């Protein structure tokens, strides 16, 4: 039986980027526009919050214990200690337009950070896909997106997914793990005929693509063949990203947002901006890879 609960009531302006830390058994996520990084200890329910000096789209855990983040200031190294976040620049591949932001991102299993960008005003197709490698070099890998989102890797490391939320499309690439290259971009799934758009995503051990349907009050499971398997309603109009966590990696955590609500929706969605947990899905995730430090 599927059970949906509130892991942290928030509310976040724009909850995003949840990542489960296997060694710590804690969940990290961001409020992109607070801006802040948050950390939940599910064993106690305690939540810590670390303020940031810039908007943040996503982050990954690094092997040295730090975080590597995609932000409005490019790629940043972040260290959390004594209730504070200490930040330092790594590389900035963005054109110096303050409306550009590094958004959704994930590590591949060779420790490279793949991160997509967006233009905050959604002007044109200025979104790009970057790869940050262990030598801390950022390389442009693709472009022409409105909102780069939904990055995930198949468990056999032969596929990478990337959603363009505003384009109602999830793209599929052939992925070469050894070389860190992409080819054969093609359409995997479209949301034109369903409510909501694909936001953040992850893959389970069977290769299914789990995603948040922002504007659609649901999360979805899509098969490797691109077929909608399941749609699960959540008590927030704008769920933003999903990740598997818990000791068995069988609990789906879902971030959500208040920022996109219109005034007439606020009473209807009192749990907007909360972090949710979904149990009983019968699916399991994979440990998130760590960024490979030089």
Secondary structure, DSSP 8 states (H G I E B T S, - for coil): --EEEEEE----SBEEEEEEETTTTEEEEEETTTTEEEEEETTTTEEEEEE-SS-EEEEEEBTTS-EEEEETTEEEEEEEETTEEEEEEEE--S-S-TTEEEEEEEE-TTS-EEEEEEETT--TT-EEEEEE-TT--EEEEEEEESBEEEEEE-TTSSEEEEEEGGGTEEEEEEEETTTTEEEEEEEEEE-TTSSSEEEEEEEBTT--EEEEEETTTEEEEE-TTS-EEEEEE-S-TTEEEEEEESTTS-EEEEEEBSTT--GGGTTT-TTTT-EEEEE--S--B-----B---
